[in-house]
């Protein structure tokens, strides 16, 4: 929608065709493979097929996922045929939920099976300008992303990876973006680093999701959204240098399914040194569902400090001080 509107308004933006392409994890995989980029092996499966039969045809471990959902919804690791069949049925149930089925259309009839790629996972935030990548931030994800579900928790920047590794990540991300036809605008790329190789896990022709952009602040108190709008409107943008220090965000995990009855400990969490904000995005009385069925975070914790290690510690301490009362539906 944003790419289509930008084209109609004559704004600098990603091509509509490229925006559609990266919306599909299957099409993204096809293009990355054709271009020879480090990308997991994959197979497209039909929800109408027998999971027991399919389970005998894939290598393990593997990751099953819908082709069009975001925020790790419906993403499940399987280490053997029994886990594959259980994950396949669980994802099929998600895809058959009326709202999800309507949104996905034909893609709600498909499941993507990918080879599992071990390693440290990172998220790159940038702006693509004239087919060149301008890296604005590289987030480390310090919690292991090993499954069986892939819940996003902590993002911390600047990255603690070696400069050479960060260079490899940026180079691989730029290659992927060019292969996918991205031209102008915000990009969000997730990769895994394994033995010096940066593997492309996901690409989005948009900025970081949720409220996570609040963790980013640039010189002149510029925000990520401000930089994107300046670029789109051809206004003179600031140099966008990173402000001194480190920052991070925690997407608050959902501990269980039910109805959120209340939240306690917010003042205690805000009292942690370095914590700048606690935002609960599901109001009391709202339904909560953990992954892989869930499609919302409980909220966000924001922190800033002189080093990534201190930011990470502050986020973990703040979470420990929050208490969520979740009752049955």
Backbone torsions as a table, in degrees:
resi	resn	phi	psi	omega
1	UNK	NA	-44.4	-179.4
2	UNK	-63.8	-42.4	-179.9
3	UNK	-65.0	-40.3	179.8
4	UNK	-65.5	-44.7	179.1
5	UNK	-64.8	-41.2	-179.9
6	UNK	-63.3	-40.1	178.0
7	UNK	-62.1	-43.9	-179.8
8	UNK	-64.6	-32.0	-178.1
9	UNK	-89.9	-3.9	-180.0
10	UNK	73.7	25.8	179.0
11	UNK	-89.0	155.0	171.7
12	UNK	-67.1	128.1	-177.5
13	UNK	-161.9	172.8	174.0
14	UNK	-71.8	143.7	177.5
15	UNK	-58.1	144.0	180.0
16	UNK	-57.4	-42.1	-178.1
17	UNK	-61.4	-41.2	179.6
18	UNK	-67.5	-37.7	178.4
19	UNK	-62.6	-39.5	176.6
20	UNK	-66.6	-40.5	-177.5
21	UNK	-60.8	-50.6	-175.4
22	UNK	-73.8	-13.3	174.5
23	UNK	-68.0	-23.9	179.3
24	UNK	-101.7	116.6	178.5
25	UNK	-64.0	-30.4	179.5
26	UNK	-69.6	-49.0	178.9
27	UNK	-62.6	-37.8	176.8
28	UNK	-59.4	-46.8	179.2
29	UNK	-60.1	-43.2	-179.3
30	UNK	-58.4	-47.4	-176.1
31	UNK	-68.9	-41.8	179.6
32	UNK	-64.0	-38.8	177.8
33	UNK	-65.0	-44.6	179.7
34	UNK	-61.0	-32.2	-178.6
35	UNK	-86.7	-1.8	177.4
36	UNK	76.2	21.2	179.1
37	UNK	-81.4	151.2	175.3
38	UNK	-62.8	110.5	-174.8
39	UNK	-151.6	142.1	-177.1
40	UNK	-59.4	146.5	169.5
41	UNK	-62.1	153.2	-172.8
42	UNK	-152.7	160.3	173.5
43	UNK	-145.1	140.0	175.8
44	UNK	-96.0	127.4	-175.4
45	UNK	-118.5	153.1	177.0
46	UNK	-97.2	139.2	178.5
47	UNK	-66.9	-14.4	179.5
48	UNK	-82.1	-13.8	-178.5
49	UNK	-79.5	161.4	179.6
50	UNK	-76.2	121.4	179.4
51	UNK	-64.1	-31.4	179.0
52	UNK	-65.5	-38.5	178.0
53	UNK	-70.3	-46.0	-179.5
54	UNK	-61.9	-33.9	-176.1
55	UNK	-62.3	-21.7	-179.9
56	UNK	-87.6	0.7	-173.1
57	UNK	-114.9	0.2	-176.1
58	UNK	-116.7	151.6	174.6
59	UNK	-78.3	158.1	179.8
60	UNK	-124.8	149.8	-4.4
61	UNK	-72.3	156.3	177.1
62	UNK	-136.1	168.8	179.4
63	UNK	-125.7	126.7	176.7
64	UNK	-102.2	140.5	-178.0
65	UNK	-157.5	152.0	167.9
66	UNK	-66.2	159.5	-177.7
67	UNK	-87.9	-10.4	-170.1
68	UNK	-131.7	-4.2	-178.9
69	UNK	-87.3	164.7	-175.9
70	UNK	-127.2	178.2	176.9
71	UNK	58.0	34.1	176.6
72	UNK	66.9	13.5	-179.7
73	UNK	-68.9	126.8	178.6
74	UNK	77.9	11.5	-179.3
75	UNK	-95.8	120.8	-174.0
76	UNK	-138.0	134.2	175.1
77	UNK	-88.2	142.4	175.3
78	UNK	-128.5	132.5	-178.7
79	UNK	-103.8	-8.4	180.0
80	UNK	-158.9	171.2	-176.8
81	UNK	-57.7	-36.6	-179.9
82	UNK	-64.8	-44.7	177.8
83	UNK	-66.5	-34.9	177.7
84	UNK	-59.9	-50.0	-177.2
85	UNK	-61.9	-42.2	179.5
86	UNK	-64.7	-42.8	179.3
87	UNK	-65.7	-40.9	-179.9
88	UNK	-59.4	-45.7	-179.5
89	UNK	-67.3	-37.0	-179.1
90	UNK	-67.3	-42.2	178.1
91	UNK	-67.3	-40.0	177.6
92	UNK	-58.1	-41.1	178.1
93	UNK	-62.8	-39.1	177.2
94	UNK	-63.5	-44.4	-177.8
95	UNK	-66.5	-23.7	-178.5
96	UNK	-91.9	-0.9	171.3
97	UNK	-62.8	133.8	-170.9
98	UNK	-50.7	-47.1	-177.1
99	UNK	-65.9	-40.8	179.7
100	UNK	-67.2	-43.0	179.6
101	UNK	-61.7	-41.0	180.0
102	UNK	-66.5	-38.3	-179.5
103	UNK	-69.8	-39.2	-174.1
104	UNK	-83.0	-26.5	-177.5
105	UNK	60.5	-131.1	-179.8
106	UNK	-61.8	-30.0	-178.9
107	UNK	-68.8	-18.7	176.8
108	UNK	-72.8	-3.1	177.4
109	UNK	-100.5	7.1	-174.1
110	UNK	-130.4	150.1	174.1
111	UNK	-129.6	136.5	179.5
112	UNK	-97.8	129.3	174.7
113	UNK	-107.9	123.8	-178.8
114	UNK	-123.0	151.6	171.4
115	UNK	-64.6	140.7	176.5
116	UNK	-77.3	129.0	178.5
117	UNK	-109.3	114.1	176.8
118	UNK	-74.5	171.0	175.3
119	UNK	126.1	176.8	178.1
120	UNK	-79.0	135.0	-178.4
121	UNK	-103.0	140.7	178.9
122	UNK	-133.6	162.0	175.4
123	UNK	-127.1	126.8	-179.4
124	UNK	-104.8	129.6	177.7
125	UNK	-112.9	128.8	-176.9
126	UNK	-159.4	-178.3	173.6
127	UNK	-127.1	130.5	177.8
128	UNK	-92.5	122.8	-174.3
129	UNK	-128.0	113.3	179.7
130	UNK	56.7	40.7	-180.0
131	UNK	64.0	23.4	173.3
132	UNK	-122.7	139.6	-176.6
133	UNK	-88.9	127.2	172.9
134	UNK	-107.3	104.9	-177.4
135	UNK	-77.0	122.8	177.7
136	UNK	-95.9	-33.5	179.2
137	UNK	-162.7	146.0	171.9
138	UNK	-121.7	116.0	-177.9
139	UNK	-93.9	131.1	164.9
140	UNK	-80.8	148.2	171.0
141	UNK	-115.5	91.4	-170.9
142	UNK	-68.1	-22.4	177.0
143	UNK	-77.7	139.2	179.3
144	UNK	-61.2	133.5	178.5
145	UNK	-108.8	72.7	-172.4
146	UNK	-112.2	-4.6	179.5
147	UNK	90.5	-177.1	10.3
148	UNK	-71.3	-18.6	174.7
149	UNK	-113.4	159.7	-170.9
150	UNK	-120.7	64.0	-177.8
151	UNK	-72.3	126.7	175.3
152	UNK	-74.5	134.7	178.1
153	UNK	-127.2	-83.4	-173.4
154	UNK	-102.4	133.3	168.5
155	UNK	-118.1	129.0	178.3
156	UNK	-133.6	135.7	177.2
157	UNK	-136.7	148.3	4.2
158	UNK	-73.5	159.3	-178.7
159	UNK	-66.3	148.2	176.2
160	UNK	-94.6	4.1	178.7
161	UNK	-71.2	154.3	178.5
162	UNK	-59.0	151.8	-178.7
163	UNK	-56.7	-39.8	-179.6
164	UNK	-62.2	-41.9	178.8
165	UNK	-65.7	-41.2	177.9
166	UNK	-62.6	-36.5	176.3
167	UNK	-64.1	-40.1	177.4
168	UNK	-63.6	-40.8	178.5
169	UNK	-61.0	-48.8	-178.4
170	UNK	-63.3	-42.1	-179.3
171	UNK	-64.2	-44.0	-180.0
172	UNK	-66.0	-42.3	179.0
173	UNK	-61.0	-43.2	179.8
174	UNK	-62.7	-42.5	177.6
175	UNK	-60.2	-43.3	-179.9
176	UNK	-63.2	-42.9	-178.5
177	UNK	-64.4	-41.6	178.1
178	UNK	-65.4	-40.7	179.5
179	UNK	-62.4	-33.9	-177.8
180	UNK	-84.5	-2.5	176.1
181	UNK	86.1	12.5	177.8
182	UNK	-66.9	137.0	-176.6
183	UNK	-119.4	-53.0	-177.2
184	UNK	-144.3	138.2	172.2
185	UNK	124.9	-178.2	-176.5
186	UNK	-71.2	146.5	177.6
187	UNK	-138.6	149.3	176.6
188	UNK	-133.8	117.4	-175.2
189	UNK	-124.3	132.2	177.2
190	UNK	-111.9	133.1	-176.1
191	UNK	-137.7	161.6	172.2
192	UNK	-122.3	137.9	-179.2
193	UNK	-102.9	123.4	-175.2
194	UNK	-142.2	112.1	177.8
195	UNK	52.9	45.5	176.4
196	UNK	81.1	-0.5	179.6
197	UNK	-106.8	135.1	176.0
198	UNK	-98.4	114.7	-178.9
199	UNK	-96.9	130.6	-178.7
200	UNK	-81.2	118.8	-179.6
201	UNK	-96.1	-43.9	-179.2
202	UNK	-156.2	151.1	179.3
203	UNK	-134.5	135.4	177.3
204	UNK	-133.4	136.8	178.5
205	UNK	-90.1	59.4	-177.4
206	UNK	-161.7	173.4	175.0
207	UNK	-83.5	175.0	-177.8
208	UNK	-58.3	146.1	-173.2
209	UNK	-85.6	176.4	179.6
210	UNK	61.0	-143.4	178.0
211	UNK	-104.5	17.3	-172.7
212	UNK	-64.1	-23.7	-178.6
213	UNK	-63.7	-17.9	177.3
214	UNK	-64.0	-16.1	177.6
215	UNK	-78.5	-8.2	-176.7
216	UNK	-106.4	127.3	174.9
217	UNK	-140.6	133.3	-175.7
218	UNK	-116.0	174.1	-178.4
219	UNK	-56.2	144.7	-177.3
220	UNK	76.3	15.7	-177.5
221	UNK	58.6	30.4	177.9
222	UNK	-74.0	141.8	176.2
223	UNK	-99.5	164.7	176.7
224	UNK	-59.7	-44.1	-179.1
225	UNK	-63.4	-37.0	178.2
226	UNK	-63.1	-41.7	178.3
227	UNK	-63.6	-41.1	-179.4
228	UNK	-64.6	-44.4	-179.1
229	UNK	-67.4	-39.7	177.2
230	UNK	-59.0	-42.5	-179.8
231	UNK	-65.9	-45.0	-177.8
232	UNK	-64.4	-35.8	-176.8
233	UNK	-91.0	4.0	179.3
234	UNK	60.8	29.7	176.1
235	UNK	-86.6	156.4	177.2
236	UNK	-67.9	116.8	-176.7
237	UNK	-98.2	153.1	176.0
238	UNK	-66.1	166.1	-178.4
239	UNK	-61.2	-20.3	177.1
240	UNK	64.1	34.5	173.9
241	UNK	-69.5	148.0	-177.9
242	UNK	-73.8	135.8	177.6
243	UNK	-67.3	155.5	-175.7
244	UNK	-63.8	144.6	177.6
245	UNK	99.7	-166.7	-177.6
246	UNK	-126.3	159.5	177.2
247	UNK	-148.4	165.6	-179.1
248	UNK	-165.2	169.3	178.5
249	UNK	-140.2	143.8	171.7
250	UNK	-115.3	125.7	169.9
251	UNK	-83.5	111.6	-170.4
252	UNK	-63.8	120.7	-179.3
253	UNK	-65.8	150.3	176.0
254	UNK	-94.9	116.2	-173.5
255	UNK	-75.4	-19.7	-178.4
256	UNK	-173.9	167.4	-178.1
257	UNK	-87.5	149.7	177.2
258	UNK	149.5	-151.9	178.7
259	UNK	-111.7	129.0	178.9
260	UNK	-72.6	116.4	-178.7
261	UNK	-91.7	-27.8	179.9
262	UNK	175.8	166.4	179.9
263	UNK	-130.2	133.7	178.0
264	UNK	-126.0	156.0	174.5
265	UNK	91.2	11.0	-178.7
266	UNK	-63.6	-42.5	-179.7
267	UNK	-64.8	-39.3	177.4
268	UNK	-63.9	-38.9	178.6
269	UNK	-66.4	-40.9	179.5
270	UNK	-67.9	-20.6	-179.8
271	UNK	-78.9	-10.8	179.6
272	UNK	-67.3	132.4	-179.4
273	UNK	-58.2	128.0	179.2
274	UNK	98.0	-20.8	-179.3
275	UNK	-76.4	127.3	-177.1
276	UNK	-108.2	-14.0	-179.3
277	UNK	-170.4	146.8	172.5
278	UNK	-131.5	121.7	-177.1
279	UNK	-128.8	114.5	175.7
280	UNK	-93.1	118.8	-172.0
281	UNK	-97.3	-6.4	173.4
282	UNK	-109.4	121.8	-176.6
283	UNK	-79.1	153.3	175.2
284	UNK	-51.5	134.8	-175.1
285	UNK	97.7	-10.7	179.6
286	UNK	-84.3	153.1	-180.0
287	UNK	-80.9	138.2	175.9
288	UNK	-123.5	140.3	178.3
289	UNK	-139.3	126.9	176.3
290	UNK	-75.3	168.7	173.4
291	UNK	-65.4	153.0	9.6
292	UNK	-89.7	-6.4	-179.6
293	UNK	-77.6	-30.2	-173.5
294	UNK	-64.1	150.8	-180.0
295	UNK	-130.5	14.2	179.2
296	UNK	-142.3	152.3	171.6
297	UNK	-90.6	154.3	173.8
298	UNK	-65.8	-31.5	-179.6
299	UNK	163.8	-160.8	-172.9
300	UNK	-141.8	146.3	171.9
301	UNK	-120.7	134.0	-178.3
302	UNK	-117.8	139.0	-179.9
303	UNK	-144.3	155.0	178.0
304	UNK	-141.5	146.9	179.8
305	UNK	-166.0	-176.5	-175.3
306	UNK	-79.8	-17.2	-178.4
307	UNK	-147.7	151.7	180.0
308	UNK	-56.8	-36.2	-178.5
309	UNK	-62.7	-39.2	-179.4
310	UNK	-70.9	-35.8	177.8
311	UNK	-65.4	-45.9	178.9
312	UNK	-59.6	-45.1	-179.9
313	UNK	-62.4	-39.5	179.8
314	UNK	-64.5	-41.8	179.3
315	UNK	-63.2	-42.0	-179.3
316	UNK	-67.4	-41.0	179.8
317	UNK	-64.7	-42.6	179.9
318	UNK	-62.0	-41.7	178.6
319	UNK	-61.4	-40.6	-179.8
320	UNK	-60.9	-24.1	-177.5
321	UNK	-90.6	-7.4	178.0
322	UNK	-90.9	141.3	178.6
323	UNK	-130.0	125.3	-178.2
324	UNK	-111.0	126.3	177.4
325	UNK	-97.7	111.0	-178.6
326	UNK	-118.2	121.0	-179.5
327	UNK	-106.1	170.7	179.2
328	UNK	-66.3	154.4	178.2
329	UNK	-73.0	NA	NA
